[in-house]
Amino acid sequence: PEKAGVVEPPEERIHTNHRYARMQGLVAEKRPVSGKDLQIYLADHEEYPNSVCQHVDPAEPESESYVTVASIVIDLSAQVMHIAHGQPCQSKYYPIFLKAGV
């Protein structure tokens, strides 16, 4: 964006900043963190409407509404990617194996 001359004021990313801080807190609570843990964290609704799993906020104009449309957790060691189509609180994660022959 900067190379194209686009400048976003920090307040434009209020949802992202809240979600990032919440994920940092969740991940810091438990070590090691499993892929299943991440799936649960990505479905988190704490601090709605600025929750990790985003839903329509009726207080915002429709043109400024954000929702989570997909969720992906990748396990590099196992070489498997888990994908949820739609909001992770309402969707099942499906594995996609990255290793040939699996």
C-alpha positions as CSV (number, residue, x, y, z in Angstrom):
1,P,0.0,0.0,0.0
2,E,2.8,2.5,0.8
3,K,4.4,2.1,-2.6
4,A,1.0,2.9,-4.2
5,G,0.7,6.0,-2.0
6,V,-2.1,4.5,0.1
7,V,-1.9,5.5,3.8
8,E,-4.2,3.9,6.3
9,P,-4.6,5.6,9.7
10,P,-4.2,3.2,12.6
11,E,-7.8,3.6,13.7
12,E,-8.9,2.1,10.5
13,R,-7.5,-1.2,11.7
14,I,-9.3,-1.3,15.1
15,H,-10.8,-4.7,14.5
16,T,-7.4,-6.1,13.4
17,N,-5.6,-4.6,16.4
18,H,-8.1,-6.1,18.9
19,R,-8.1,-9.5,17.2
20,Y,-4.3,-9.6,17.1
21,A,-4.0,-8.7,20.8
22,R,-6.6,-11.4,21.7
23,M,-4.8,-14.1,19.7
24,Q,-1.5,-13.1,21.3
25,G,-3.1,-13.5,24.8
26,L,-4.6,-16.8,23.9
27,V,-1.4,-18.3,22.5
28,A,0.6,-17.0,25.5
29,E,-1.7,-18.8,28.0
30,K,-0.7,-22.3,26.9
31,R,2.5,-23.8,25.5
32,P,2.9,-25.8,23.4
33,V,-0.1,-24.7,21.3
34,S,-1.7,-27.5,19.1
35,G,-3.4,-27.1,15.8
36,K,-6.7,-28.0,17.6
37,D,-6.0,-25.2,20.1
38,L,-5.6,-22.7,17.2
39,Q,-8.9,-23.8,15.7
40,I,-10.6,-23.1,19.1
41,Y,-8.8,-19.7,19.4
42,L,-9.9,-18.7,15.9
43,A,-13.5,-19.4,16.9
44,D,-13.2,-17.1,19.9
45,H,-15.9,-14.5,20.5
46,E,-14.4,-12.6,23.5
47,E,-14.6,-8.8,23.1
48,Y,-17.4,-9.0,20.4
49,P,-17.8,-7.1,18.1
50,N,-14.0,-7.0,17.9
51,S,-13.6,-10.7,18.5
52,V,-11.2,-13.0,16.7
53,C,-14.2,-14.8,15.0
54,Q,-15.9,-11.8,13.3
55,H,-19.6,-11.5,12.8
56,V,-21.7,-8.7,11.5
57,D,-21.9,-5.8,13.9
58,P,-25.3,-4.3,13.6
59,A,-24.0,-1.0,15.1
60,E,-21.8,-0.5,12.0
61,P,-22.9,0.6,8.5
62,E,-23.1,-2.4,6.2
63,S,-20.4,-0.9,4.0
64,E,-18.0,-1.0,7.0
65,S,-19.0,-4.4,8.3
66,Y,-16.4,-7.2,8.6
67,V,-16.9,-10.9,8.9
68,T,-14.6,-13.9,9.0
69,V,-15.1,-15.8,5.8
70,A,-12.5,-18.6,6.2
71,S,-10.0,-20.0,8.6
72,I,-6.7,-21.9,8.0
73,V,-4.4,-23.7,10.4
74,I,-1.2,-25.2,8.9
75,D,0.8,-27.8,10.7
76,L,4.2,-27.6,8.9
77,S,5.6,-30.7,10.8
78,A,2.8,-32.9,9.7
79,Q,2.4,-31.2,6.4
80,V,-1.3,-30.8,6.7
81,M,-3.5,-27.7,6.3
82,H,-6.9,-27.5,8.0
83,I,-9.4,-25.2,6.3
84,A,-12.8,-24.0,7.5
85,H,-15.0,-22.4,4.9
86,G,-16.9,-19.7,6.7
87,Q,-16.8,-18.6,10.3
88,P,-14.8,-21.1,12.4
89,C,-17.4,-21.1,15.1
90,Q,-19.9,-22.5,12.6
91,S,-17.7,-24.5,10.3
92,K,-15.9,-27.8,10.3
93,Y,-12.1,-27.8,9.6
94,Y,-11.2,-30.1,6.7
95,P,-7.7,-31.4,6.2
96,I,-5.7,-31.0,3.1
97,F,-2.5,-33.1,3.1
98,L,0.5,-31.4,1.7
99,K,2.7,-34.5,1.4
100,A,2.5,-36.4,-1.8
101,G,0.9,-39.8,-1.5
102,V,-1.0,-39.1,1.7
